[in-house]
Amino acid sequence: GHSDWRSGFEWRPPGSQAPTVDGEGDTRTYAIFDLPVLLRCSERQLEDLVHPPLAHLESAARHDKAAAVDVTRDGAEFLVRVNGKELVRHPDPRVLAMHLFYELTRAAAVSRDWLVILHAAAVSRDGTCVVLPGPGGSGKSTLAAALLYSGFTYLGDDLVPLDRRGLQAIPVPTSLKVKHGSVAALQRFDPDLTALEVYGGSGLADTRYLPPPGFDRHPPAGAYPVACLALPHYQPEAATRLQPLPPRLALERILATGALLPQPLEPAPVAQLVRWLEDVPAYDFTYSELDEAVAAVEDVISRRGNERPMKGVRTNPRRRE
């Protein structure tokens, strides 16, 4: 399984150590927001798996404090080393790549001064963002992709840190994870989606990594104030509905999705998060039609920008509840 992302695995080289990678193969530089990574794959097969989901993050800048990542073969297995230390190994290179993508996302998230890291997707428009917390299979990645095709700016799909001072969302813009069941829903936006490499195996669901649409035109910059939390739940044939959640229930729900607070847990950060939830609206967000869901998110952004309270929204009322 994934190495424990709460354990603080050190990605940045210690002291003044310059980043180096071992052996043969081309080295590429990636910048995951402000986490620079020098990555080398020892074989073309590995590069063909690792590079495409990271290509939108490739950087021409030189970084003296980059993490040095090697992806190599070791007998019948493949392994990832970070700054010379083994991170993960697996006999299936597709499974190894999935672990690497997760670990890169984790490393970028925990490298910031965060109060909480949400298991969520996040998108932005007009300088604020909507955060979509949810467990796997809730429809957050599918909805985030539809919002990007509709012109939103991408902030992240898996882990969304909120900074300690203002609880603003910090971008961690690694590729979106599109599961098999979401391909048909998104294919009308991108007919070439089925051409993306399929990763999976060893108990991991078949997954395509979608580079965020429009990223080159609208890259994220800085941290973003949160307009609202919308906890999505895809339900076939259901009406699209945003139901307000009281702060304490919102806290329970986001913690249940796998959010992380600093450990050991102290009363002060929990109280800060509760106060923030008293100011930032949260909704239980049921949807079945992506067009309606996108329109509902656009309405939330508009209403929040105009500071109009939102009592609850339901669209297409003839749909079964």
PyMOL commands that set and color helices and strands:
alter all, ss='L'
color gray80, all
select helices_A, chain A and resi 44-50+52-57+93-110+140-149+180-186+191-195+247-256+267-279+290-305
alter helices_A, ss='H'
color red, helices_A
select strands_A, chain A and resi 27-32+35-41+67-74+77-82+85-90+114-125+128-133+153-156+159-163+176-179+198-201+204-210+226-234+240-245+282-287+313-315
alter strands_A, ss='S'
color yellow, strands_A
deselect
rebuild
show_as cartoon
